[in-house]
Amino acid sequence: GYQLFMEKSKYIVVKYEDLKDSTKRIDVLNNIISFLNLPRSYYDNLSDNDKLKRLECAFMFSDLPDIHRPSDIQTSAHLLLKSDVYNKSFVCYMWNKIKAYVAKYDYKPYNNTEC
């Protein structure tokens, strides 16, 4: 089933929600490192506590409010709005590319767009 697919696949399914979940994201990052077959020398010889600290560094900046786009993005002329990018044509195009992989996890097209 799923494990056999992942062993032979060039893709890994990573749920955005799991990356946002502080109780899951370190395991998800470890899975990504394993999938990419990256050298673990960066943290292999460390204690479990030090490994955890190093992996958590990957998420430190993403948790800072200054890293995120400003809340007044609608007034910024040089930035695109989500509605400019996520139109029906684009959403359905992307959905047709990924639905075979993500529909089994109860994902739907963005904003429940009918494709």
C-alpha positions, -999 to +999 in steps of 0.1 A: +000+000+000+012+034+010+047+024+022+053+005-010+042+035-030+065+058-010+095+035-014+093+035-052+081+071-055+100+103-062+074+122-041+067+125-004+034+137+009+038+164+036+008+178+052+010+215+058-010+211+090+017+187+103+044+213+096+025+239+116+018+214+145+047+218+170+041+183+182+046+167+147+068+190+127+102+176+139+092+141+129+080+154+096+113+172+090+132+140+099+110+121+073+119+148+047+156+145+055+153+107+052+133+109+019+158+132+004+186+109+015+205+139+029+235+132+051+225+132+087+260+142+098+247+176+108+231+160+139+238+122+140+265+124+168+244+146+190+223+137+220+186+135+215+180+168+232+206+185+210+192+169+178+158+183+188+172+218+193+190+217+159+159+205+140+137+231+158+160+258+144+144+252+110+111+265+123+123+293+145+121+320+118+088+308+105+073+314+140+083+351+141+056+375+131+080+397+112+087+369+087+051+369+075+036+392+050+021+424+063-016+423+073-023+453+050-013+433+019-045+444+001-031+480+000+003+471-012+003+477-050+035+457-056+021+425-041-003+400-057-035+392-039-044+355-033-075+361-055-052+372-084-033+339-083-058+313-071-084+317-099-105+288-110-083+280-140-051+278-119-068+259-090-082+233-113-050+229-132-031+223-099-058+200-085-057+178-116-019+174-110-021+165-073-056+150-066-045+114-070-020+119-042-039+141-018-076+133-022-071+102+000-062+125+028-095+144+024-079+174+008-101+194-016-094+220-042-086+254-028-116+272-015-137+241-025-135+252-061-155+230-085-131+215-110 
